[in-house]
Amino acid sequence: MSFDTPDDLRYPETHEWARIDTDDETARIGISEFAQDELGDIVFVEVPDTGETLTQQKEFGVVESIKAVSDLYAPLSGTVSAVNEELFDAPELVNDDPYGDGWMLELEDIDTDNIETLLTAKEYEEQIE
């Protein structure tokens, strides 16, 4: 099976994604299509509050499906500037549109040095094959 891995995203090996805007040092974060497919129907998402600081590769939340509970890991270091509150009432958005309406949080003041440690779409595709 082939999974969508948009070229404008960067991916850690833990299956989250980051849509990075280096101009204003922000990033939108979610989980990959592969990850949501592996989890199955998502029933609950827990993310940190705005203002919290995340550290790259450290746990920042949880996603729960009918099959499993999985920790979420920060692809980048930064401060949470927004959370997708729609996920609290409609966690299935992560399954329906993982790269769009299913985003989880936004970071500001990201550590741009972290970007080079993330996989490109091609590298991530090779990892999940």
Stockholm file with secondary structure:
# STOCKHOLM 1.0

chainA/1-129         MSFDTPDDLRYPETHEWARIDTDDETARIGISEFAQDELGDIVFVEVPDTGETLTQQKEFGVVESIKAVSDLYAPLSGTVSAVNEELFDAPELVNDDPYGDGWMLELEDIDTDNIETLLTAKEYEEQIE
#=GR chainA/1-129 SS CCCCCCTTCBBCTTSEEEEEETTTTEEEEEECHHHHHHHCSEEEEECCCTTCEECTTSEEEEEEESSCEEEEECSSCEEEEEECTHHHHCTTHHHHCTTTTTCCEEEESCCGGGGGGSBCHHHHHHHHC
#=GC SS_cons         CCCCCCTTCBBCTTSEEEEEETTTTEEEEEECHHHHHHHCSEEEEECCCTTCEECTTSEEEEEEESSCEEEEECSSCEEEEEECTHHHHCTTHHHHCTTTTTCCEEEESCCGGGGGGSBCHHHHHHHHC
//
